[in-house]
Amino acid sequence: MELELIELGQDEFAFRRVEDGKVIAEITWTELADVMVVEHTFVDPSLRGQGVAKKLLDRAADYAREKSYKMEAVCSYVVTAFERYKDYDDIKI
């Protein structure tokens, strides 16, 4: 799944997938110094149950690693994923 990095303004960013002018998947965060505060994950109902939210989180985690950032989970999906998977232990705070 191709995800585009979008600058939303005021240190807010997203990885987003748009099809036919409609956002079908996104993960958003605010950058505070070297911390990404992940606030929201959205997956269109037609894509749910296909691992799309995990793909969004994986892409955001890769971005954090590229930038030497840490991630703070505020979004309920990310909180749960941080508890469930050890993949993010190196970047979560």
PDB file as gemmi writes it, atoms N, CA and C in Angstrom:
CRYST1    1.000    1.000    1.000  90.00  90.00  90.00 P 1                      
ATOM      1  N   MET A   1       0.847  -1.185   0.000  1.00  0.00           N  
ATOM      2  CA  MET A   1       0.000   0.000   0.000  1.00  0.00           C  
ATOM      3  C   MET A   1       0.885   1.239   0.000  1.00  0.00           C  
ATOM      4  N   GLU A   2       0.702   2.096  -0.992  1.00  0.00           N  
ATOM      5  CA  GLU A   2       1.441   3.346  -1.083  1.00  0.00           C  
ATOM      6  C   GLU A   2       0.866   4.352  -0.098  1.00  0.00           C  
ATOM      7  N   LEU A   3       1.736   4.900   0.736  1.00  0.00           N  
ATOM      8  CA  LEU A   3       1.328   5.904   1.708  1.00  0.00           C  
ATOM      9  C   LEU A   3       2.113   7.175   1.453  1.00  0.00           C  
ATOM     10  N   GLU A   4       1.420   8.290   1.446  1.00  0.00           N  
ATOM     11  CA  GLU A   4       2.054   9.578   1.190  1.00  0.00           C  
ATOM     12  C   GLU A   4       2.250  10.316   2.508  1.00  0.00           C  
ATOM     13  N   LEU A   5       3.455  10.859   2.697  1.00  0.00           N  
ATOM     14  CA  LEU A   5       3.728  11.695   3.860  1.00  0.00           C  
ATOM     15  C   LEU A   5       3.156  13.078   3.588  1.00  0.00           C  
ATOM     16  N   ILE A   6       2.287  13.531   4.477  1.00  0.00           N  
ATOM     17  CA  ILE A   6       1.612  14.818   4.334  1.00  0.00           C  
ATOM     18  C   ILE A   6       1.983  15.698   5.522  1.00  0.00           C  
ATOM     19  N   GLU A   7       2.369  16.945   5.242  1.00  0.00           N  
ATOM     20  CA  GLU A   7       2.574  17.915   6.313  1.00  0.00           C  
ATOM     21  C   GLU A   7       1.263  18.670   6.493  1.00  0.00           C  
ATOM     22  N   LEU A   8       0.665  18.510   7.667  1.00  0.00           N  
ATOM     23  CA  LEU A   8      -0.639  19.115   7.938  1.00  0.00           C  
ATOM     24  C   LEU A   8      -0.513  20.530   8.491  1.00  0.00           C  
ATOM     25  N   GLY A   9       0.685  20.901   8.934  1.00  0.00           N  
ATOM     26  CA  GLY A   9       0.923  22.227   9.494  1.00  0.00           C  
ATOM     27  C   GLY A   9       1.106  22.172  10.995  1.00  0.00           C  
ATOM     28  N   GLN A  10       1.843  23.151  11.519  1.00  0.00           N  
ATOM     29  CA  GLN A  10       2.079  23.272  12.961  1.00  0.00           C  
ATOM     30  C   GLN A  10       2.599  21.969  13.566  1.00  0.00           C  
ATOM     31  N   ASP A  11       3.645  21.409  12.950  1.00  0.00           N  
ATOM     32  CA  ASP A  11       4.304  20.190  13.432  1.00  0.00           C  
ATOM     33  C   ASP A  11       3.400  18.962  13.404  1.00  0.00           C  
ATOM     34  N   GLU A  12       2.326  19.003  12.626  1.00  0.00           N  
ATOM     35  CA  GLU A  12       1.436  17.850  12.489  1.00  0.00           C  
ATOM     36  C   GLU A  12       1.652  17.212  11.118  1.00  0.00           C  
ATOM     37  N   PHE A  13       1.718  15.870  11.134  1.00  0.00           N  
ATOM     38  CA  PHE A  13       2.013  15.112   9.925  1.00  0.00           C  
ATOM     39  C   PHE A  13       1.098  13.903   9.837  1.00  0.00           C  
ATOM     40  N   ALA A  14       1.070  13.289   8.656  1.00  0.00           N  
ATOM     41  CA  ALA A  14       0.283  12.067   8.463  1.00  0.00           C  
ATOM     42  C   ALA A  14       0.905  11.231   7.357  1.00  0.00           C  
ATOM     43  N   PHE A  15       0.730   9.936   7.465  1.00  0.00           N  
ATOM     44  CA  PHE A  15       0.877   9.049   6.321  1.00  0.00           C  
ATOM     45  C   PHE A  15      -0.550   8.747   5.903  1.00  0.00           C  
ATOM     46  N   ARG A  16      -0.818   8.939   4.616  1.00  0.00           N  
ATOM     47  CA  ARG A  16      -2.203   8.879   4.148  1.00  0.00           C  
ATOM     48  C   ARG A  16      -2.277   8.166   2.804  1.00  0.00           C  
ATOM     49  N   ARG A  17      -3.376   7.450   2.633  1.00  0.00           N  
ATOM     50  CA  ARG A  17      -3.707   6.831   1.344  1.00  0.00           C  
ATOM     51  C   ARG A  17      -5.041   7.421   0.897  1.00  0.00           C  
ATOM     52  N   VAL A  18      -5.036   7.993  -0.300  1.00  0.00           N  
ATOM     53  CA  VAL A  18      -6.244   8.591  -0.867  1.00  0.00           C  
ATOM     54  C   VAL A  18      -6.575   7.857  -2.164  1.00  0.00           C  
ATOM     55  N   GLU A  19      -7.837   7.494  -2.323  1.00  0.00           N  
ATOM     56  CA  GLU A  19      -8.319   6.899  -3.573  1.00  0.00           C  
ATOM     57  C   GLU A  19      -9.593   7.618  -3.992  1.00  0.00           C  
ATOM     58  N   ASP A  20      -9.647   8.004  -5.243  1.00  0.00           N  
ATOM     59  CA  ASP A  20     -10.809   8.721  -5.788  1.00  0.00           C  
ATOM     60  C   ASP A  20     -11.162   9.939  -4.942  1.00  0.00           C  
ATOM     61  N   GLY A  21     -10.137  10.647  -4.465  1.00  0.00           N  
ATOM     62  CA  GLY A  21     -10.343  11.855  -3.681  1.00  0.00           C  
ATOM     63  C   GLY A  21     -10.781  11.631  -2.251  1.00  0.00           C  
ATOM     64  N   LYS A  22     -10.803  10.377  -1.815  1.00  0.00           N  
ATOM     65  CA  LYS A  22     -11.277  10.043  -0.469  1.00  0.00           C  
ATOM     66  C   LYS A  22     -10.140   9.419   0.337  1.00  0.00           C  
ATOM     67  N   VAL A  23      -9.964   9.898   1.579  1.00  0.00           N  
ATOM     68  CA  VAL A  23      -8.974   9.300   2.474  1.00  0.00           C  
ATOM     69  C   VAL A  23      -9.491   7.927   2.884  1.00  0.00           C  
ATOM     70  N   ILE A  24      -8.700   6.893   2.590  1.00  0.00           N  
ATOM     71  CA  ILE A  24      -9.124   5.540   2.955  1.00  0.00           C  
ATOM     72  C   ILE A  24      -8.292   4.966   4.104  1.00  0.00           C  
ATOM     73  N   ALA A  25      -7.156   5.612   4.400  1.00  0.00           N  
ATOM     74  CA  ALA A  25      -6.324   5.157   5.514  1.00  0.00           C  
ATOM     75  C   ALA A  25      -5.367   6.275   5.895  1.00  0.00           C  
ATOM     76  N   GLU A  26      -5.180   6.473   7.207  1.00  0.00           N  
ATOM     77  CA  GLU A  26      -4.193   7.457   7.640  1.00  0.00           C  
ATOM     78  C   GLU A  26      -3.806   7.235   9.090  1.00  0.00           C  
ATOM     79  N   ILE A  27      -2.600   7.689   9.400  1.00  0.00           N  
ATOM     80  CA  ILE A  27      -2.113   7.749  10.769  1.00  0.00           C  
ATOM     81  C   ILE A  27      -1.540   9.149  10.930  1.00  0.00           C  
ATOM     82  N   THR A  28      -1.905   9.826  12.016  1.00  0.00           N  
ATOM     83  CA  THR A  28      -1.482  11.210  12.212  1.00  0.00           C  
ATOM     84  C   THR A  28      -0.708  11.350  13.510  1.00  0.00           C  
ATOM     85  N   TRP A  29       0.190  12.331  13.511  1.00  0.00           N  
ATOM     86  CA  TRP A  29       0.984  12.593  14.707  1.00  0.00           C  
ATOM     87  C   TRP A  29       1.436  14.041  14.737  1.00  0.00           C  
ATOM     88  N   THR A  30       1.846  14.460  15.934  1.00  0.00           N  
ATOM     89  CA  THR A  30       2.469  15.752  16.155  1.00  0.00           C  
ATOM     90  C   THR A  30       3.907  15.495  16.559  1.00  0.00           C  
ATOM     91  N   GLU A  31       4.830  16.243  15.965  1.00  0.00           N  
ATOM     92  CA  GLU A  31       6.234  16.114  16.327  1.00  0.00           C  
ATOM     93  C   GLU A  31       6.563  17.136  17.405  1.00  0.00           C  
ATOM     94  N   LEU A  32       7.029  16.641  18.536  1.00  0.00           N  
ATOM     95  CA  LEU A  32       7.485  17.476  19.638  1.00  0.00           C  
ATOM     96  C   LEU A  32       8.948  17.138  19.871  1.00  0.00           C  
ATOM     97  N   ALA A  33       9.840  18.007  19.371  1.00  0.00           N  
ATOM     98  CA  ALA A  33      11.280  17.743  19.391  1.00  0.00           C  
ATOM     99  C   ALA A  33      11.527  16.421  18.673  1.00  0.00           C  
ATOM    100  N   ASP A  34      12.021  15.405  19.388  1.00  0.00           N  
ATOM    101  CA  ASP A  34      12.320  14.122  18.743  1.00  0.00           C  
ATOM    102  C   ASP A  34      11.306  13.042  19.113  1.00  0.00           C  
ATOM    103  N   VAL A  35      10.078  13.463  19.406  1.00  0.00           N  
ATOM    104  CA  VAL A  35       9.007  12.528  19.764  1.00  0.00           C  
ATOM    105  C   VAL A  35       7.824  12.724  18.814  1.00  0.00           C  
ATOM    106  N   MET A  36       7.344  11.619  18.284  1.00  0.00           N  
ATOM    107  CA  MET A  36       6.118  11.614  17.486  1.00  0.00           C  
ATOM    108  C   MET A  36       4.973  11.206  18.408  1.00  0.00           C  
ATOM    109  N   VAL A  37       4.056  12.111  18.668  1.00  0.00           N  
ATOM    110  CA  VAL A  37       2.884  11.805  19.486  1.00  0.00           C  
ATOM    111  C   VAL A  37       1.786  11.350  18.525  1.00  0.00           C  
ATOM    112  N   VAL A  38       1.563  10.044  18.472  1.00  0.00           N  
ATOM    113  CA  VAL A  38       0.626   9.461  17.503  1.00  0.00           C  
ATOM    114  C   VAL A  38      -0.786   9.559  18.072  1.00  0.00           C  
ATOM    115  N   GLU A  39      -1.614  10.347  17.386  1.00  0.00           N  
ATOM    116  CA  GLU A  39      -2.916  10.721  17.924  1.00  0.00           C  
ATOM    117  C   GLU A  39      -4.102  10.007  17.289  1.00  0.00           C  
ATOM    118  N   HIS A  40      -3.929   9.525  16.058  1.00  0.00           N  
ATOM    119  CA  HIS A  40      -5.117   9.037  15.352  1.00  0.00           C  
ATOM    120  C   HIS A  40      -4.723   8.041  14.267  1.00  0.00           C  
ATOM    121  N   THR A  41      -5.489   6.986  14.164  1.00  0.00           N  
ATOM    122  CA  THR A  41      -5.373   6.031  13.064  1.00  0.00           C  
ATOM    123  C   THR A  41      -6.774   5.824  12.502  1.00  0.00           C  
ATOM    124  N   PHE A  42      -6.883   5.901  11.184  1.00  0.00           N  
ATOM    125  CA  PHE A  42      -8.173   5.696  10.531  1.00  0.00           C  
ATOM    126  C   PHE A  42      -8.004   4.713   9.382  1.00  0.00           C  
ATOM    127  N   VAL A  43      -8.924   3.762   9.293  1.00  0.00           N  
ATOM    128  CA  VAL A  43      -8.990   2.830   8.168  1.00  0.00           C  
ATOM    129  C   VAL A  43     -10.446   2.772   7.715  1.00  0.00           C  
ATOM    130  N   ASP A  44     -10.659   2.975   6.427  1.00  0.00           N  
ATOM    131  CA  ASP A  44     -12.001   2.898   5.859  1.00  0.00           C  
ATOM    132  C   ASP A  44     -12.615   1.534   6.183  1.00  0.00           C  
ATOM    133  N   PRO A  45     -13.914   1.509   6.503  1.00  0.00           N  
ATOM    134  CA  PRO A  45     -14.567   0.239   6.838  1.00  0.00           C  
ATOM    135  C   PRO A  45     -14.359  -0.865   5.798  1.00  0.00           C  
ATOM    136  N   SER A  46     -14.241  -0.506   4.536  1.00  0.00           N  
ATOM    137  CA  SER A  46     -14.055  -1.522   3.492  1.00  0.00           C  
ATOM    138  C   SER A  46     -12.698  -2.218   3.576  1.00  0.00           C  
ATOM    139  N   LEU A  47     -11.764  -1.636   4.324  1.00  0.00           N  
ATOM    140  CA  LEU A  47     -10.409  -2.198   4.431  1.00  0.00           C  
ATOM    141  C   LEU A  47     -10.119  -2.809   5.797  1.00  0.00           C  
ATOM    142  N   ARG A  48     -11.043  -2.695   6.707  1.00  0.00           N  
ATOM    143  CA  ARG A  48     -10.791  -3.180   8.064  1.00  0.00           C  
ATOM    144  C   ARG A  48     -10.631  -4.691   8.086  1.00  0.00           C  
ATOM    145  N   GLY A  49      -9.802  -5.155   9.020  1.00  0.00           N  
ATOM    146  CA  GLY A  49      -9.547  -6.579   9.164  1.00  0.00           C  
ATOM    147  C   GLY A  49      -8.520  -7.121   8.179  1.00  0.00           C  
ATOM    148  N   GLN A  50      -7.833  -6.227   7.466  1.00  0.00           N  
ATOM    149  CA  GLN A  50      -6.848  -6.636   6.460  1.00  0.00           C  
ATOM    150  C   GLN A  50      -5.421  -6.235   6.841  1.00  0.00           C  
ATOM    151  N   GLY A  51      -5.229  -5.790   8.078  1.00  0.00           N  
ATOM    152  CA  GLY A  51      -3.889  -5.411   8.525  1.00  0.00           C  
ATOM    153  C   GLY A  51      -3.444  -4.030   8.089  1.00  0.00           C  
ATOM    154  N   VAL A  52      -4.367  -3.207   7.623  1.00  0.00           N  
ATOM    155  CA  VAL A  52      -4.009  -1.883   7.119  1.00  0.00           C  
ATOM    156  C   VAL A  52      -3.522  -0.973   8.248  1.00  0.00           C  
ATOM    157  N   ALA A  53      -4.165  -1.012   9.401  1.00  0.00           N  
ATOM    158  CA  ALA A  53      -3.729  -0.174  10.525  1.00  0.00           C  
ATOM    159  C   ALA A  53      -2.301  -0.528  10.933  1.00  0.00           C  
ATOM    160  N   LYS A  54      -1.981  -1.803  10.933  1.00  0.00           N  
ATOM    161  CA  LYS A  54      -0.610  -2.231  11.273  1.00  0.00           C  
ATOM    162  C   LYS A  54       0.371  -1.726  10.229  1.00  0.00           C  
ATOM    163  N   LYS A  55      -0.009  -1.738   8.953  1.00  0.00           N  
ATOM    164  CA  LYS A  55       0.860  -1.210   7.901  1.00  0.00           C  
ATOM    165  C   LYS A  55       1.102   0.282   8.098  1.00  0.00           C  
ATOM    166  N   LEU A  56       0.058   1.009   8.484  1.00  0.00           N  
ATOM    167  CA  LEU A  56       0.215   2.433   8.777  1.00  0.00           C  
ATOM    168  C   LEU A  56       1.197   2.638   9.926  1.00  0.00           C  
ATOM    169  N   LEU A  57       1.001   1.881  10.990  1.00  0.00           N  
ATOM    170  CA  LEU A  57       1.885   2.006  12.149  1.00  0.00           C  
ATOM    171  C   LEU A  57       3.307   1.601  11.790  1.00  0.00           C  
ATOM    172  N   ASP A  58       3.469   0.547  11.020  1.00  0.00           N  
ATOM    173  CA  ASP A  58       4.812   0.124  10.607  1.00  0.00           C  
ATOM    174  C   ASP A  58       5.515   1.217   9.811  1.00  0.00           C  
ATOM    175  N   ARG A  59       4.779   1.882   8.928  1.00  0.00           N  
ATOM    176  CA  ARG A  59       5.389   2.962   8.130  1.00  0.00           C  
ATOM    177  C   ARG A  59       5.766   4.137   9.018  1.00  0.00           C  
ATOM    178  N   ALA A  60       4.911   4.484   9.971  1.00  0.00           N  
ATOM    179  CA  ALA A  60       5.230   5.565  10.901  1.00  0.00           C  
ATOM    180  C   ALA A  60       6.432   5.188  11.765  1.00  0.00           C  
ATOM    181  N   ALA A  61       6.507   3.935  12.179  1.00  0.00           N  
ATOM    182  CA  ALA A  61       7.639   3.464  12.984  1.00  0.00           C  
ATOM    183  C   ALA A  61       8.931   3.533  12.176  1.00  0.00           C  
ATOM    184  N   ASP A  62       8.886   3.155  10.910  1.00  0.00           N  
ATOM    185  CA  ASP A  62      10.069   3.267  10.048  1.00  0.00           C  
ATOM    186  C   ASP A  62      10.515   4.721   9.933  1.00  0.00           C  
ATOM    187  N   TYR A  63       9.560   5.619   9.781  1.00  0.00           N  
ATOM    188  CA  TYR A  63       9.857   7.055   9.715  1.00  0.00           C  
ATOM    189  C   TYR A  63      10.530   7.508  11.009  1.00  0.00           C  
ATOM    190  N   ALA A  64      10.005   7.069  12.148  1.00  0.00           N  
ATOM    191  CA  ALA A  64      10.602   7.426  13.435  1.00  0.00           C  
ATOM    192  C   ALA A  64      12.045   6.933  13.511  1.00  0.00           C  
ATOM    193  N   ARG A  65      12.273   5.720  13.088  1.00  0.00           N  
ATOM    194  CA  ARG A  65      13.639   5.170  13.113  1.00  0.00           C  
ATOM    195  C   ARG A  65      14.564   5.948  12.178  1.00  0.00           C  
ATOM    196  N   GLU A  66      14.073   6.305  10.993  1.00  0.00           N  
ATOM    197  CA  GLU A  66      14.874   7.076  10.034  1.00  0.00           C  
ATOM    198  C   GLU A  66      15.308   8.407  10.630  1.00  0.00           C  
ATOM    199  N   LYS A  67      14.439   9.007  11.434  1.00  0.00           N  
ATOM    200  CA  LYS A  67      14.692  10.324  12.021  1.00  0.00           C  
ATOM    201  C   LYS A  67      15.307  10.239  13.423  1.00  0.00           C  
ATOM    202  N   SER A  68      15.508   9.017  13.929  1.00  0.00           N  
ATOM    203  CA  SER A  68      15.975   8.792  15.313  1.00  0.00           C  
ATOM    204  C   SER A  68      15.002   9.392  16.324  1.00  0.00           C  
ATOM    205  N   TYR A  69      13.705   9.255  16.051  1.00  0.00           N  
ATOM    206  CA  TYR A  69      12.652   9.726  16.941  1.00  0.00           C  
ATOM    207  C   TYR A  69      12.150   8.575  17.806  1.00  0.00           C  
ATOM    208  N   LYS A  70      11.427   8.943  18.843  1.00  0.00           N  
ATOM    209  CA  LYS A  70      10.661   8.001  19.651  1.00  0.00           C  
ATOM    210  C   LYS A  70       9.190   8.244  19.329  1.00  0.00           C  
ATOM    211  N   MET A  71       8.337   7.293  19.723  1.00  0.00           N  
ATOM    212  CA  MET A  71       6.900   7.430  19.492  1.00  0.00           C  
ATOM    213  C   MET A  71       6.149   7.309  20.809  1.00  0.00           C  
ATOM    214  N   GLU A  72       5.225   8.236  21.011  1.00  0.00           N  
ATOM    215  CA  GLU A  72       4.321   8.180  22.162  1.00  0.00           C  
ATOM    216  C   GLU A  72       2.926   7.864  21.640  1.00  0.00           C  
ATOM    217  N   ALA A  73       2.323   6.831  22.192  1.00  0.00           N  
ATOM    218  CA  ALA A  73       1.006   6.394  21.731  1.00  0.00           C  
ATOM    219  C   ALA A  73      -0.098   7.102  22.501  1.00  0.00           C  
ATOM    220  N   VAL A  74      -0.962   7.793  21.774  1.00  0.00           N  
ATOM    221  CA  VAL A  74      -2.177   8.378  22.333  1.00  0.00           C  
ATOM    222  C   VAL A  74      -3.385   7.676  21.709  1.00  0.00           C  
ATOM    223  N   CYS A  75      -3.284   7.379  20.435  1.00  0.00           N  
ATOM    224  CA  CYS A  75      -4.318   6.649  19.695  1.00  0.00           C  
ATOM    225  C   CYS A  75      -4.518   5.267  20.309  1.00  0.00           C  
ATOM    226  N   SER A  76      -5.761   4.866  20.505  1.00  0.00           N  
ATOM    227  CA  SER A  76      -6.044   3.580  21.155  1.00  0.00           C  
ATOM    228  C   SER A  76      -5.481   2.399  20.370  1.00  0.00           C  
ATOM    229  N   TYR A  77      -5.510   2.457  19.046  1.00  0.00           N  
ATOM    230  CA  TYR A  77      -4.941   1.356  18.263  1.00  0.00           C  
ATOM    231  C   TYR A  77      -3.447   1.229  18.529  1.00  0.00           C  
ATOM    232  N   VAL A  78      -2.741   2.354  18.545  1.00  0.00           N  
ATOM    233  CA  VAL A  78      -1.287   2.321  18.738  1.00  0.00           C  
ATOM    234  C   VAL A  78      -0.943   1.891  20.158  1.00  0.00           C  
ATOM    235  N   VAL A  79      -1.721   2.333  21.140  1.00  0.00           N  
ATOM    236  CA  VAL A  79      -1.508   1.880  22.521  1.00  0.00           C  
ATOM    237  C   VAL A  79      -1.575   0.353  22.572  1.00  0.00           C  
ATOM    238  N   THR A  80      -2.605  -0.213  21.969  1.00  0.00           N  
ATOM    239  CA  THR A  80      -2.780  -1.673  21.957  1.00  0.00           C  
ATOM    240  C   THR A  80      -1.654  -2.363  21.196  1.00  0.00           C  
ATOM    241  N   ALA A  81      -1.271  -1.824  20.051  1.00  0.00           N  
ATOM    242  CA  ALA A  81      -0.196  -2.430  19.253  1.00  0.00           C  
ATOM    243  C   ALA A  81       1.128  -2.397  20.007  1.00  0.00           C  
ATOM    244  N   PHE A  82       1.397  -1.309  20.714  1.00  0.00           N  
ATOM    245  CA  PHE A  82       2.634  -1.215  21.501  1.00  0.00           C  
ATOM    246  C   PHE A  82       2.659  -2.277  22.596  1.00  0.00           C  
ATOM    247  N   GLU A  83       1.497  -2.581  23.164  1.00  0.00           N  
ATOM    248  CA  GLU A  83       1.423  -3.617  24.199  1.00  0.00           C  
ATOM    249  C   GLU A  83       1.535  -5.017  23.589  1.00  0.00           C  
ATOM    250  N   ARG A  84       0.981  -5.214  22.413  1.00  0.00           N  
ATOM    251  CA  ARG A  84       0.876  -6.533  21.792  1.00  0.00           C  
ATOM    252  C   ARG A  84       2.156  -6.979  21.076  1.00  0.00           C  
ATOM    253  N   TYR A  85       2.833  -6.041  20.409  1.00  0.00           N  
ATOM    254  CA  TYR A  85       3.976  -6.395  19.564  1.00  0.00           C  
ATOM    255  C   TYR A  85       5.277  -5.826  20.114  1.00  0.00           C  
ATOM    256  N   LYS A  86       6.309  -6.623  20.091  1.00  0.00           N  
ATOM    257  CA  LYS A  86       7.629  -6.175  20.533  1.00  0.00           C  
ATOM    258  C   LYS A  86       8.369  -5.397  19.437  1.00  0.00           C  
ATOM    259  N   ASP A  87       7.813  -5.376  18.235  1.00  0.00           N  
ATOM    260  CA  ASP A  87       8.444  -4.710  17.086  1.00  0.00           C  
ATOM    261  C   ASP A  87       8.770  -3.240  17.361  1.00  0.00           C  
ATOM    262  N   TYR A  88       8.059  -2.643  18.300  1.00  0.00           N  
ATOM    263  CA  TYR A  88       8.172  -1.202  18.523  1.00  0.00           C  
ATOM    264  C   TYR A  88       8.918  -0.850  19.812  1.00  0.00           C  
ATOM    265  N   ASP A  89       9.454  -1.850  20.492  1.00  0.00           N  
ATOM    266  CA  ASP A  89      10.109  -1.605  21.779  1.00  0.00           C  
ATOM    267  C   ASP A  89      11.249  -0.596  21.676  1.00  0.00           C  
ATOM    268  N   ASP A  90      11.921  -0.535  20.533  1.00  0.00           N  
ATOM    269  CA  ASP A  90      13.063   0.366  20.375  1.00  0.00           C  
ATOM    270  C   ASP A  90      12.659   1.826  20.222  1.00  0.00           C  
ATOM    271  N   ILE A  91      11.404   2.090  19.912  1.00  0.00           N  
ATOM    272  CA  ILE A  91      11.003   3.478  19.657  1.00  0.00           C  
ATOM    273  C   ILE A  91       9.889   3.980  20.566  1.00  0.00           C  
ATOM    274  N   LYS A  92       9.226   3.098  21.279  1.00  0.00           N  
ATOM    275  CA  LYS A  92       8.094   3.557  22.094  1.00  0.00           C  
ATOM    276  C   LYS A  92       8.589   4.175  23.400  1.00  0.00           C  
ATOM    277  N   ILE A  93       7.801   5.144  23.874  1.00  0.00           N  
ATOM    278  CA  ILE A  93       8.095   5.733  25.186  1.00  0.00           C  
ATOM    279  C   ILE A  93       6.854   5.673  26.040  1.00  0.00           C  
TER     280      ILE A  93                                                      
END                                                                             
